[in-house]
Amino acid sequence: MDLLELAPDRDTSSHPSQETGAGPLTEHAVVVTPDGMGTVLVVHDTGSDAVALVRTASGVRPWGVAALSRIDGSPVSTAGQDARTAHHRAHLVQAQTPAGAVLSGGYRLADLDLAEGHGWIRDATGVAVAFVRVRLADDGRRHWWLQRVTGGAPFGTAFPEDARPGQPHGALRAAGCADWYLKSAHAQHTTAVAGELRRTVTLPLARVRELRALPAPVSAVTGEPVAAVAWHDCWRRYALSVEQMTGLAAVARTAVSSLAHDTAEQRRRRRVLTAAAAQLDFQAYDTARALAPIPVPGSPDAYGRPHTPRPTEPALVDLDDEPAEQTAPFDPSAVPSTDARHPYPPRPAAGPGSRGRVLCAEARLRELRHQGQARRTALCTLRGAPHTGSRRAAGPHRQDWRAGHRLDRQARLSSPYSASSRVETARGSPGRATSGRRSFGNHQRSKRTASTILMKSSISVVTVPS
């Protein structure tokens, strides 16, 4: 069914075009789409998202309301989104009071402080069983985390504070997961030491090869060697603990500081080890941030700020940007010839009055092809068969041509250096005709390959005095 049948063109002259209005998006409103200006025909709100059918100069197609805007650049929203936004705003105001806002499962989010970035989750009896706390992510945005009071790993998802139209605040979204979080397997987890937390890390093979060649790392806390990693040449994914990550990163930085950078191989190793140390540092920080218990509000949070990379040396890539040695342009006349019969003639000096003539590479290739043709003609003459321009002779000389190749095959089989003779001797049989034919074909291909290599190696630009 055509979209035009679902939303026929209507008379919009009697309806105001909501160009700069602040009301909800309705039919006949003029909006700006990625394809240009258009008129809204139908608005459909699904509850979680909204879609509008818009007619533009390129045709009629649906657009998400989030992709539309008014002529003055202000965002648009539907009536359902406005109603949900008002409900979430009132819910957020209630959460900032001691009574709190009602959550699923009989819990309440109370004493929410948006400026300080924390709030308490209480059960039906008023006891605080969990809390939400804000952290700055690596992109600088505020994310809200959910943590149980008794410790253990926090909830696995952090919610950004700035939500889309129609969605609740990040603190409300995090607190809304308290019912599932407190009753699930997360409640059975005990408080773990930050160094024992593990996560699967994906390393490039080049970093694996360099890390496995380093000495065993030592724990920065206890001073004892950490558990060895089961390295493998072809494995890229390893389950590493935070203690192993920090130990390997420290050993890699020590190797980089003691490694020279005189050769390209040494500079490559320094770059690989530097990148491996930076990756392991970030993975250790991110693993502890995601799995270590979050301190209660009022206590310092070691992972409340984004990860700060360690200061490194100037870019090692600059060491390879040195200017290359200046070499003289290639001169074919300076290269000695490998063929004594056709030495390269000296190139005459360029200037007025020079009567030299330069033979290009194509001319040299044609000359070599003529030489090959002459050699094949001489071979057929010795065998008693005229050369007709191809490897197969025709007419009464066909049997002589076959007889000549039969003699060649017998000579090859009798040679101790022939692969075919060794194979047939091991079998204890004189061989089959197909084997000889295949051997002759291989021999001819080898000859053609050798001739091609000879021709390609002989191609050059030479000057022949006229």
BELWOPE-V691646 format. One record per backbone hydrogen bond with DSSP energy under -1.0 kcal/mol. CO is the residue of the C=O (numbers start at 0). NH is the residue of the N-H. If there is no record, write none. Layout:
co:CO nh:NH
co:CO nh:NH
This chain:
co:1 nh:5
co:2 nh:6
co:16 nh:18
co:25 nh:28
co:28 nh:39
co:30 nh:37
co:31 nh:68
co:32 nh:35
co:35 nh:32
co:37 nh:30
co:38 nh:54
co:39 nh:27
co:41 nh:52
co:43 nh:50
co:48 nh:45
co:49 nh:64
co:50 nh:43
co:51 nh:62
co:52 nh:40
co:52 nh:41
co:53 nh:60
co:54 nh:38
co:55 nh:58
co:58 nh:55
co:60 nh:53
co:62 nh:51
co:63 nh:66
co:64 nh:67
co:68 nh:31
co:69 nh:72
co:73 nh:69
co:76 nh:24
co:77 nh:81
co:78 nh:82
co:79 nh:83
co:80 nh:84
co:81 nh:85
co:82 nh:86
co:83 nh:87
co:84 nh:88
co:85 nh:89
co:86 nh:90
co:87 nh:91
co:88 nh:92
co:89 nh:93
co:90 nh:94
co:93 nh:96
co:94 nh:111
co:96 nh:110
co:100 nh:108
co:106 nh:102
co:107 nh:121
co:108 nh:100
co:109 nh:119
co:112 nh:116
co:112 nh:117
co:116 nh:133
co:117 nh:112
co:118 nh:131
co:119 nh:109
co:120 nh:128
co:120 nh:129
co:121 nh:107
co:122 nh:125
co:126 nh:122
co:128 nh:148
co:129 nh:120
co:130 nh:146
co:131 nh:118
co:132 nh:144
co:134 nh:142
co:136 nh:139
co:140 nh:136
co:141 nh:160
co:142 nh:134
co:143 nh:158
co:144 nh:132
co:145 nh:154
co:146 nh:130
co:147 nh:150
co:158 nh:143
co:163 nh:166
co:168 nh:172
co:169 nh:173
co:170 nh:174
co:171 nh:175
co:173 nh:176
co:174 nh:177
co:176 nh:180
co:177 nh:181
co:178 nh:182
co:183 nh:186
co:184 nh:187
co:185 nh:188
co:192 nh:195
co:194 nh:242
co:196 nh:241
co:198 nh:239
co:200 nh:237
co:203 nh:207
co:204 nh:208
co:205 nh:209
co:206 nh:210
co:207 nh:211
co:210 nh:213
co:216 nh:225
co:218 nh:222
co:223 nh:218
co:228 nh:230
co:235 nh:202
co:237 nh:200
co:239 nh:198
co:240 nh:244
co:241 nh:245
co:242 nh:246
co:243 nh:247
co:244 nh:248
co:245 nh:249
co:246 nh:250
co:247 nh:251
co:248 nh:252
co:249 nh:253
co:250 nh:254
co:251 nh:255
co:252 nh:256
co:253 nh:257
co:262 nh:266
co:263 nh:267
co:264 nh:268
co:265 nh:269
co:266 nh:270
co:267 nh:271
co:268 nh:272
co:269 nh:273
co:270 nh:274
co:271 nh:275
co:272 nh:276
co:273 nh:277
co:274 nh:278
co:275 nh:279
co:276 nh:280
co:277 nh:281
co:278 nh:282
co:279 nh:283
co:280 nh:284
co:281 nh:285
co:282 nh:286
co:283 nh:287
co:284 nh:288
co:285 nh:289
co:286 nh:290
co:287 nh:291
co:295 nh:298
co:300 nh:303
co:303 nh:135
co:314 nh:317
co:315 nh:318
co:316 nh:319
co:317 nh:320
co:330 nh:333
co:331 nh:334
co:350 nh:353
co:354 nh:465
co:356 nh:463
co:358 nh:461
co:359 nh:363
co:360 nh:364
co:361 nh:365
co:362 nh:366
co:363 nh:367
co:364 nh:368
co:365 nh:369
co:366 nh:370
co:367 nh:371
co:368 nh:372
co:369 nh:373
co:370 nh:374
co:371 nh:375
co:372 nh:376
co:373 nh:377
co:374 nh:378
co:375 nh:379
co:376 nh:380
co:377 nh:381
co:378 nh:382
co:379 nh:384
co:394 nh:397
co:396 nh:400
co:397 nh:401
co:398 nh:402
co:399 nh:403
co:400 nh:404
co:401 nh:405
co:402 nh:406
co:403 nh:407
co:404 nh:408
co:405 nh:409
co:406 nh:410
co:407 nh:411
co:408 nh:412
co:409 nh:413
co:414 nh:417
co:417 nh:421
co:418 nh:422
co:419 nh:423
co:420 nh:424
co:421 nh:425
co:422 nh:426
co:423 nh:427
co:423 nh:428
co:431 nh:435
co:432 nh:436
co:433 nh:437
co:434 nh:438
co:435 nh:439
co:436 nh:440
co:437 nh:441
co:438 nh:442
co:439 nh:443
co:440 nh:444
co:441 nh:445
co:442 nh:446
co:443 nh:447
co:444 nh:448
co:445 nh:449
co:446 nh:450
co:447 nh:451
co:448 nh:452
co:449 nh:453
co:450 nh:454
co:451 nh:455
co:452 nh:456
co:453 nh:457
co:461 nh:358
co:463 nh:356
